[in-house]
Amino acid sequence: MDEVKPPVESGPGSAQPIQEAPAAFAAAAVVAQPSFPQYTDRSTGLVVFGVFQIILGLLAALMIPMVGLGAFVSRLAPGGGMRPGQIVSALATYGFIAGVLVALGIGSIQTRRWARALTLIISWYWLIVGALVTVMLTAVMPVALRTGLQAQRSLPNAPPAALSTGVMAVVITFIIVFAAFFLIVVPLAFVIFYGRSDVAATCRDHDPVGRWTDRAPLPILGATIVFFVGALYSFTVGVTSPVFPFFGRYLTGLPGTACFLVLAALDAYLSVGFFRLKTSAWWIGIISVPLRVFSMALTFARADLMQAYSKMGFSDAQVNALNANPVLRSHVLLFWSLISMVLFSGYLVWVRRYFQMRRVEPQSSVLPAQAG
């Protein structure tokens, strides 16, 4: 016969069972414990770099009235003032740079994902192009300054005094150091900071909403931006001052404008196609970019750029001044352009892997949108 246990009393003085209490308290402690991020929050750094970007944007905006002042002063020159196309192109360039830097600075202060991604990409291109420009300045600046001084001495009633070699060396060194700071040191600081994993984690934590920059890998997004900026550049130059290098000759006027507009449409298509990881866009890009290099090299080698400027309506004094410029007279710009295009062609070959990954896993392009 089983033993019947008396019921447990539930009065104030009765003993309560405590077998389940430790597990319950442990579960409550786990739920109540706050989750701390496993990274160093870089919000302060994002604010500092964002403010610096805004300052750079304002400095670029200050160049807009300087362009107007330069256009006014150039009218006093013997060869005539700046052409309207040159003024519009310069104003559009500085206005675009100022707008982008201010927008990225505000986005960085607000710890936005898109601001961090775009700033990192632009800083990389800023660093690469800045390094090439600094090398070009180092090679060309002494010759350009010496040529300018010789041209000034050859003018009638020119003062006999001239810069000594030591003063010239100091001026050239100051210009190169100043350029290297803004073209290499500044973008390098941006690359190091915005490339940190804890900066990316900070932006993800403070901006949990999926952004359009999350829909493509950063290398693909970088190529997208290059083609987009190329489309804007081709459109602006084609409308303002068309001088198109076309397989051994320069096209000006309506033919040059038409070629630039076609090139702008091509770059716009490549920008969208790369962002969507279309294989056809990659093939068109990998074929068209070397063709541009070949066309540019052949035109620089055979055609006369000064003759093209004469066809555009430049005066003889302006053409002579351009021809006296060692940068235009030599092949420095050609080499600089060729190196840039060759590097970009190699970059397009390197990003081929992302198109292959999409072909193997086509559903991966849908996952970021669903996750966001």
Residue, then its C-alpha position, 0 to 999 in steps of 0.5 A: m500500500d503506497e504511502v500518502k504524503p500530507p499536503v504541503e501547507s501554503g500559509p505564511g509560516s510554511a516552507q516554500p519549495i526552492q528547487e526551481a528558484p536558481a534557474a528562474f533567477a539565472a534566466a532573468a539575469v541573462v535577459a536583464q543583462p545589457s548587451f554591450p558592443q564588441y567593438t570600440d565606438r568611433s562616433t567621435g572620430l566620425v564627427v571629427f572627420g565629418v567636420f573636416q570634410i565639411i571644411l574641405g567642401l567649403l574651401a572648394a566652394l570658395m573656389i567658385p568666386m575665385v573662378g569668376l575673379g580669374a575670368f574677369v582678370s583674364r580679360l585684361a590679358p593680351g590674349g583675351g579672357m577665358r572662354p565661357g565653356q571653360i568658366v562653366s566647366a570650372l564652376a560645375t567642377y568646384g560646385f560638384i566637389a563642394g556638394v559631395l564633400v559637404a554631403l559626406g561630412i554631414g552623413s559622417i557626423q550622422t554615422r550613416r552607412w552610405a557616408r562611410a562607404l562612399t568616403l572610403i571609396i573616394s578616399w582610395y581614388w583620391l589617394i591613388v590619383g593624388a600620388l600620381v599628380t604629386v609625382m607629375l608635379t615633382a617632374v614638371m614643376p621645375v621645368a614649368l617654373r624655369t620656362g615661365l621665368q625665361a618667357q617673362r625675361s624675354l618680354p620687352n621692358a622686363p625687369p632684370a631681376a630674376l629668382s635665384t636657384g635657391v629661391m626657386a628650389v624653396v618655392i618648388t619644394f613648398i608647392i610639392v609639400f603642400a600638394a603632397f599633404f592634401l593629395i596624399v596625407v589627407p586621403l591616407a588618413f581618411v582611408i586608414f580611419y574609414g577602413r577600420s572594422d570598428v568604424a564600419a561596426t559603429c555605422r551599422d549599429h547607429d544606422p541599422v537600416g539597410r542603405w543602397t550602398d549595401r546592395a553591392p560590394l565595395p569594390i563594385l561600388g568603387a567601379t560604379i562611382v568611377f563610371f558615374v563620375g566619368a559620365l558627368y565629366s564627358f557630358t560637361v566637357g562635351v557641352t562646354s569645350p569639346v576636344f575629343p581624341f578619336f584614333g589619331r585626330y581631334l574632333t571639335g564642334l558638333p562631332g566632338t560634342a556628339c562623341f562626348l555625349v555617346l561616351a557619357a551615355l556609355d559610362a552611365y550604362l556601365s555605372v548602372g550595369f556594374f552596380r547590378l553586377k551584369t556580366s555584359a557590363w563587365w565585358i563592355g567595360i573591359i573592352s571599351v577602356p583599353l580602346r580609349v587608351f589606344s585612341m588617346a595614345l594614337t591621337f596624342a602621338r599624331a595629331d596637333l592639339m594646338q591646331a584643335y584649340s585654334k579650330m575652337g576659336f582660341s586666339d593666337a596669343q592663347v594658343n602660343a601661351l598653351n604651346a609654351n606650357p611644358v605640361l602640354r608640350s611634353h607627353v606628361l599628360l599622356f603618360w599620366s592618363l595612360i597610367s591611370m587607365v592601365l591601373f583602372s583596366g587592371y582593377l576591372v580585371w580584379v573585380r571580375r570575381y564578384f561577377q563570377m560569385r553572382r553567377v554561382e549564387p544568383q540569389s545573393s543579390v536578393l539577400p541584402a534587400q531582404a536583410g535590410 
